Amino acid sequence: MIAADRPDRRSARLFVVEADGTMRDRPRAGLATLFNPGDLVVANDAATLPASLHGTHVPSG
């Protein structure tokens, strides 16, 4: 069994990156409060996100 087989929905978290680069961690229950008309939402339910991304890490402090 892998973690994706039995997600704990109560503890689900969101990683939010604002337009100004500010990053924060929020509970999943607050997802709808983050949207404005015209926003783009990218969702991944494959449980492979870290292995799927390519890029360059820039230190954020």
C-alpha positions in Angstrom: 0.0 0.0 0.0 1.2 3.5 -0.8 0.2 6.7 0.9 -2.0 7.7 -2.1 -4.2 4.7 -1.5 -5.5 6.0 1.9 -5.2 9.8 2.0 -5.9 11.4 5.4 -8.2 14.2 4.2 -8.4 15.8 7.6 -4.7 16.7 7.6 -4.5 17.7 3.9 -2.5 20.9 3.5 -1.9 23.5 0.8 1.3 25.2 -0.3 0.4 28.7 -1.5 2.7 30.9 -3.5 1.4 34.5 -3.9 2.1 36.7 -6.9 4.8 38.6 -4.9 6.6 35.4 -4.0 5.3 35.1 -0.5 4.9 31.4 0.5 2.6 30.0 3.2 1.1 26.7 4.4 -2.7 26.5 4.8 -5.3 23.9 5.6 -7.0 22.4 2.6 -10.4 23.6 3.9 -9.3 27.2 3.0 -8.8 26.4 -0.7 -12.0 28.2 -1.9 -11.0 31.5 -0.2 -7.9 31.8 -2.3 -9.6 32.1 -5.7 -10.4 35.3 -7.7 -12.1 35.5 -11.1 -9.7 34.6 -13.8 -7.3 32.6 -11.5 -5.6 29.5 -12.9 -5.7 26.3 -10.7 -3.2 23.5 -11.3 -4.1 20.2 -9.4 -2.2 17.0 -9.2 -3.7 13.8 -7.7 -1.1 11.4 -8.9 1.0 11.5 -5.7 4.1 11.9 -7.9 4.5 15.7 -8.0 8.1 15.9 -6.7 9.3 13.4 -9.4 7.3 15.2 -12.1 8.7 18.7 -11.8 11.9 20.0 -13.4 13.4 23.3 -12.6 16.0 25.3 -10.7 15.8 25.9 -7.0 16.4 29.5 -6.1 17.0 30.2 -2.4 14.0 32.0 -0.9 15.2 32.7 2.6 
